[in-house]
Structure formats: structure tokens, C-alpha cells
Amino acid sequence: MAKKKNVKRASTHPKKASRPILSPILRRFHHWAEEIQLGRKKPYVFAYHIIGERITRFLPFFKDLSVNLRKSGIKISFKAYVSFTIFMSMLVSVSIMILIPTILIVTLGLPFLSSFIFGLGGSLFAGGITMTIFYAYPIYRADNLKRNLESDLSFTTGYMAILAGAGVPPDRIFRSLAELNAPPAVADEAKNIVRDVELFGADIFSALESSSDRVPSERFKELLEGFIATVHSGGGLTKYLRDRSGQYMKLKRIALQRFSDALAILAEFYVTMLVAGSLILVVMLAVMAILGGGTGLFDPRLLLYLLAYIGIPIGSVVFLIILDIISPRR
């Protein structure tokens, strides 16, 4: 009986020894999972808690991202966004590293070494693409905000000119803009100006200077700087805003004409590459599959599947992104 008790103690001793080590880790991960599930902790906060203190050495590589992140209007700190970018890149790389070899071995019956090489290449490619997407997203948001601001400037300055002609003071002009439902981009920036004045205690001109440093649009920045200079110099604010409104209306007409020309060229490229080109490739690969040409990765059926399920959708998405980039907002 004594030997049996000693054996039971020896068998349960490692479990008891490991509990103090594993229990805090498991409780911490369980707590994070519950907070993410309940929405109390955002994914980027979770990423910052995991790797935020370990990425200080990598921050100089993302120094351009800090400016774009501030101008994009994304309400995330620079270090948290970099942590989330690196975390998602690692997560996608590991997932692809497991997924691609599994698919190649199970479906195509490729050897383990070849599947591992393709998985490694796909993992590095997916990680790089993920990093590029997260790096470019603030640039896209900043450019989108810029186009939204500039497309509404002709109407915004006209509205401001009416208020200035009625004798409304500068702070009330931007408060009135903040209360408008449209245009939304200008209204959001006006809300930030009102917030700086009423909540942070800044004067209207300091708030306008901060806004001009923050916005990604050079035209909106020039409008605010001209607004400040006109008020300080005692010039005619109504005349200044009316002149700006006419100038922005002319620029808007020119932008619409350029977009019409670019849209015609883009439509020709789309028809040539993704309609006629894809049809030619499909017919060619179908004929090759009937004749039995190609083996392994150069199997016409595999290439046909890649073209139909990967190539054409990705090409269409790229064209949609280009169209969204060049298109005016209003």
C-alpha cells in the first residue's frame, strides 16, 4: 500500500508542479479571449499587449506610417497600429504555412518537401502582402479623406460665405458646419475644430492651425490658412470665401473632365485584359487539357482553376481599387 501511495504521489507531483506555471498563463489567455469576445478589448489592443513592448527596434522602419496614420483620421496610436500590423502578418504567415502544404499533400498528392517549399514561399508572400496592405491602408484612408474634403469645398465655401455675409463670427461658422449632416467630411473636421475650442479651451485660430496641420488636403489647408490671414488682416471674409468657392467650382469641373477621360481608358484596359484576354486563356487551356499536355504544376486543368478562381477575381478587385482611387466623390 505504501508503494502504491508513493507511485500515486510521484505521478501527481508533476501535474501539481506544472499548475502554478500554467495556471496564470491560461487565465491570462482566457481573460483576453473573453474581453475580445465581449468587445471590451479591440484586436489591436490585444496585439499591443502581446508584442507591443518587443517592437521598439522596428518602429524606425515605420516612421512614414506615423504621419499617414495621423492624417488618415484612424483613432489608433502609432505603436498599437504597428503591433497589430506585425501580429496579423505573423498570423497570416503561419496560417498559410500550414494550409498550403496540407492542401497540396491531400488534394494533389505532392511530396512533403515540395509542399513545404511551396508553403514556405506562400507564407512569406502572404506575410509580405499583409504587411503591405496594413502599411498602405492609412495612405488610402488619407487619400480618401482628401478627396472627400476637396470635392465638397465649392459648396462648403459658398455656405461659409453666406454665414460670413450675415455677420456670423468665425467660431459660430464652424459650429454651424459641424451641425450639418452633409458634406460629412467637412462636418467631421469642423467637429474636431469645435472640440478643440469648447473642450480643450483653445481659441478658434489655434484650432484652425491645428486642423490645417492635421488634414491631408492641401486645398483645405490653404482655405483655413487664408481664413486666418483674412480675419487677422481685417480683410473682407465674405469676398474671400466667394472667390474661393468659384475657384473650387472650376477645379471640380476640370477634375470631372479628367475622370471621364481616364474612365474611358480604364474601360478599354478592362475589356482587353479581363474579358477578351481571359477568354483566350480559357480556350487555350481547355484545348491543352483535351490534348493532354502538361503535368504537375503545369497541368492545364490546374492553371485553368487558378485563372478562374484566383486570377480573374484578383484582377477585378485591382480594377475596382483603381477605379475607386481615381473617381471623384461627388
Protein Blocks (a to p, Z undefined) as FASTA:
>chain_A
ZZmmmmmmmmmmmmmmmmmmmmmmmmmmmmmmmmmmnopacfklmmmmmmmmmmmmmmmm
mmmmmmmmmmnopacdfklmmmmmmmmmmmmmmmmmmmmmmmmmmmnopafklmmmmmmm
mmmmmmmmmmmmmmmmmmmmmmmmmmmmmmmmmmmmmmmmmmmmnopafklmmmmmmmpm
bdfklmmmmmmmmmmmmmnopafklmmmmmmmmpmbfklmmmmmmmmmmmmnopafklmm
mmmmmmmmmmmmmmmmmmmmmmmmmmmmmmmmmmmmmmmmmmmmmmmmmnopaehjllfk
lmmmmmmmmmmmmmmmmmmmmmmmmpcfZZ
